[in-house]
Amino acid sequence: MGSLECTIVADSLEAAEFQMDATHYYRFRLPAGTRVRVEASGQWGFDGATHGPTGQQGRLDKRSPGYPKAPLGMLIGGISALRVDGPMDRSTAFEAIWGANTIPIGAGWEQDAPTYESYLYLICNDAWGTHGDNHGALTVKISIA
């Protein structure tokens, strides 16, 4: 089913604002015990549809890493101690990053990071292996306190 390329925005940050392309996943280091906040705006999409960071409400797909917590096209996150630097395969994505650990972020989310160093992964929720035909980008703001 292919792999997905990584864009590493920062391995050390207090705040970042960037354009998040709908075709890649993104990774950020979270220092232990900090609080992380994500805000997103803009338009991206797939299959000819365009929507915001909350995705296409009611549209679920078992092949997506956010199933069943998030609709297709939603900005989702996952927190893991696993550090992935390059292309990510489906097994790693579903077992170590998203799957049961999916965080439906949409336009915004805030939470305490784990008490150990970990990584926040962000992705457009879409059927695995089909991200290549996605379009658009979100403006994403991350702050860590």
C-alpha positions in Angstrom: 0.0 0.0 0.0 3.0 2.3 -0.2 4.7 4.6 2.2 4.2 8.3 3.1 6.9 10.9 3.1 7.8 12.9 6.2 8.3 16.6 6.6 10.1 17.4 9.8 9.2 20.9 10.8 11.1 21.1 14.1 12.8 18.8 16.6 12.9 21.7 19.1 10.3 24.4 19.2 8.2 26.6 21.4 6.0 27.7 18.6 5.8 27.2 14.8 3.5 28.3 12.0 3.7 26.5 8.7 1.9 25.4 5.6 0.9 21.7 5.9 0.6 19.9 2.6 -2.1 17.3 2.4 0.3 14.8 0.8 2.8 14.3 3.7 2.9 13.5 7.3 4.6 15.9 9.7 6.6 15.2 12.9 7.4 17.4 16.0 9.4 16.5 19.1 7.4 17.1 22.4 9.5 17.6 25.5 8.3 15.6 28.4 5.5 17.1 30.5 4.8 20.1 28.3 1.4 21.3 27.0 0.9 21.3 23.3 -1.7 23.3 21.3 -2.5 22.9 17.6 -4.6 25.3 15.5 -5.4 24.9 11.8 -7.2 26.9 9.1 -7.3 26.8 5.3 -8.5 24.4 2.6 -7.3 21.0 1.4 -9.0 18.0 0.0 -9.0 14.8 -2.0 -11.2 13.0 -4.7 -12.1 16.4 -6.2 -13.6 17.8 -2.9 -12.2 20.7 -1.0 -12.8 21.3 2.7 -11.3 22.7 5.9 -9.4 21.0 8.7 -12.5 19.3 10.0 -12.8 17.1 6.9 -15.9 15.7 5.3 -18.3 15.0 8.2 -19.8 11.6 8.2 -17.4 10.2 5.6 -15.4 7.3 7.2 -13.0 4.8 5.6 -11.6 1.8 7.3 -8.4 2.2 5.3 -7.6 5.6 6.9 -5.4 6.0 10.0 -8.2 8.0 11.7 -10.9 5.4 11.4 -13.4 5.4 13.2 -12.6 8.5 15.2 -12.2 11.0 12.4 -13.8 11.6 9.0 -11.8 11.6 5.8 -10.0 14.9 5.2 -9.7 15.8 8.9 -6.4 17.0 10.4 -5.5 14.2 12.8 -2.6 13.7 15.1 -0.9 10.9 17.1 1.6 10.9 19.9 4.2 8.2 20.2 7.7 7.6 21.6 8.6 6.2 18.2 10.7 8.5 16.1 10.2 8.0 12.3 12.5 10.2 10.1 11.7 9.0 6.6 8.9 7.3 4.7 6.4 5.7 6.9 4.8 2.4 6.0 1.2 1.4 6.8 2.1 -1.0 9.6 4.1 1.7 11.5 1.4 4.3 10.9 -1.5 2.1 12.2 0.2 0.3 15.0 2.6 2.9 16.5 1.3 6.3 15.6 -2.4 6.6 14.7 -5.0 3.8 14.8 -6.3 3.5 18.4 -4.2 6.6 19.3 -5.8 8.9 16.8 -6.4 12.5 18.0 -9.1 14.2 15.9 -7.6 17.7 15.8 -9.7 19.4 13.1 -9.4 23.2 13.6 -7.9 23.0 17.1 -6.8 20.8 20.0 -4.9 21.2 23.2 -3.5 18.6 25.6 -0.6 17.8 28.0 2.2 15.8 26.4 3.3 12.5 28.0 5.7 12.5 30.9 8.4 11.1 28.6 9.9 12.6 25.4 7.6 11.9 22.5 6.7 13.0 19.0 3.5 14.5 17.6 2.6 13.3 14.1 0.1 15.2 12.0 -1.6 14.0 8.8 -4.6 14.5 6.5 -6.9 11.6 7.3 -7.2 9.7 4.0 -7.2 6.1 2.9 -3.6 4.9 3.3 -1.7 4.9 0.0 -3.9 7.5 -1.6 -2.4 10.7 -0.2 -0.5 11.4 -3.4 -3.6 12.8 -5.2 -4.6 15.1 -2.3 -4.4 18.9 -2.9 -4.2 22.1 -0.9 -2.6 23.0 2.4 -3.6 24.1 5.9 -1.9 26.9 7.9 -1.0 25.1 11.1 0.1 26.8 14.4 1.8 24.7 17.1 2.7 26.0 20.5 4.4 24.2 23.4 4.4 25.6 26.9 
